[in-house]
Amino acid sequence: MIKITVCIGSSCHLKGSRQIVETLQERIEENSLKDMVELCGTFCMGRCTEGVCVALNEDFFSLTPDDTESFFTGEVLPRLRF
């Protein structure tokens, strides 16, 4: 199981955190990964200088709604392959 935490604090909300959460929810469902991926929100993680702060387990990323697809295919899916 992997955990994806998306900041939903005010700064990240203005940068598109809602769209990022929605895209991730769609991709998790489309790929039947609900039992393998925990998606949750949190308030400020203190890393809001560039984009929306997203933690994938212990690794941090700054995302925009436009790069969420590539984040999912390039970072999330490879970590689920055994």
C-alpha positions in Angstrom: 0.0 0.0 0.0 1.2 3.5 -0.8 -0.1 6.7 0.6 -0.6 9.9 -1.4 -1.2 13.0 0.7 -2.3 16.2 -1.1 -2.2 19.6 0.7 -5.6 21.2 0.7 -4.5 24.3 2.6 -5.5 27.8 1.2 -2.3 28.4 -0.8 -2.4 25.0 -2.4 -6.2 25.2 -2.9 -5.6 28.3 -5.0 -3.0 26.5 -7.0 -5.4 23.7 -7.9 -5.3 21.0 -5.2 -8.9 20.2 -5.8 -8.3 19.3 -9.4 -5.3 17.3 -8.4 -7.3 15.3 -5.9 -10.1 14.7 -8.5 -7.6 13.5 -11.1 -5.9 11.2 -8.7 -9.3 9.8 -7.5 -10.2 9.1 -11.1 -6.9 7.4 -12.0 -7.0 5.2 -8.8 -10.5 4.1 -9.7 -9.8 3.5 -13.4 -6.9 1.3 -12.5 -8.7 -0.6 -9.7 -6.2 0.5 -7.1 -8.4 1.4 -4.2 -7.0 -1.4 -2.1 -3.4 -0.4 -2.9 -3.4 3.4 -2.7 -4.6 5.6 0.2 -5.4 9.1 -1.0 -5.9 11.7 1.7 -5.7 15.4 2.2 -4.0 17.5 4.8 -3.4 21.1 5.6 -0.1 23.0 5.1 2.9 20.8 4.8 5.2 23.9 4.8 6.4 23.4 1.2 4.0 25.6 -0.8 6.4 27.8 -2.7 6.1 26.2 -6.1 2.9 24.2 -6.6 0.6 22.0 -4.7 2.5 19.9 -2.2 1.9 16.2 -2.6 3.6 13.5 -0.6 4.0 10.1 -2.0 4.9 8.0 1.0 7.9 10.0 2.3 8.8 11.8 -1.0 7.5 15.3 -1.7 6.5 16.7 -5.0 5.2 20.1 -6.2 2.4 19.6 -8.7 0.0 21.5 -10.9 -3.2 20.2 -12.3 -1.5 19.9 -15.7 1.3 17.5 -14.5 -0.9 15.2 -12.3 -1.3 12.6 -15.0 2.5 12.3 -15.6 3.0 12.2 -11.8 0.5 9.3 -11.6 2.0 7.3 -14.5 5.7 8.2 -13.7 5.7 8.0 -9.9 2.7 6.2 -8.5 2.2 3.3 -10.9 5.9 2.2 -10.9 5.8 2.0 -7.1 2.9 -0.4 -7.3 4.6 -2.9 -9.6 6.0 -5.9 -7.7 
